[in-house]
């Protein structure tokens, strides 16, 4: 079943769906790194390591914000009536 109807039901062959799934996989990996940085900031005892973890956490939050914006835009574009701007 490789026609347009197959893509509409989301059988995994749709490149837009694959791209969206890749963005969500990237989000999950970023959230794991963020959780680790947060735990290190909270529970390490070395002040230099705490500062490094805090800096990493801030950088990861910025990356996560940008990624979530990309995800929202991708989801919006693929809704009925969605537009590319």
PELINPE-V385948 format. One record per pair of residues at least 24 apart in sequence whose ideal C-beta (glycine too) atoms are under 7 Angstrom apart, sorted by the first residue. I is the first residue (numbers start at 1). J is the second residue. D is the distance in Angstrom with one decimal. If there is no record, write none. Layout:
# PELINPE-V385948
i: (I | I)
j: (J | J)
d: (D | D)
This chain:
# PELINPE-V385948
i: (16 | 19 | 20 | 20 | 23 | 23 | 23 | 23 | 24 | 26 | 27 | 27 | 27 | 30 | 30 | 30 | 30 | 31 | 33 | 34 | 34 | 34)
j: (78 | 74 | 74 | 75 | 67 | 70 | 71 | 74 | 71 | 67 | 67 | 68 | 71 | 60 | 63 | 64 | 67 | 64 | 60 | 60 | 61 | 64)
d: (5.6 | 6.7 | 5.3 | 6.9 | 6.8 | 6.1 | 5.0 | 6.2 | 6.8 | 6.1 | 5.5 | 7.0 | 6.5 | 6.3 | 6.0 | 5.3 | 6.2 | 6.9 | 5.7 | 4.4 | 6.8 | 6.3)
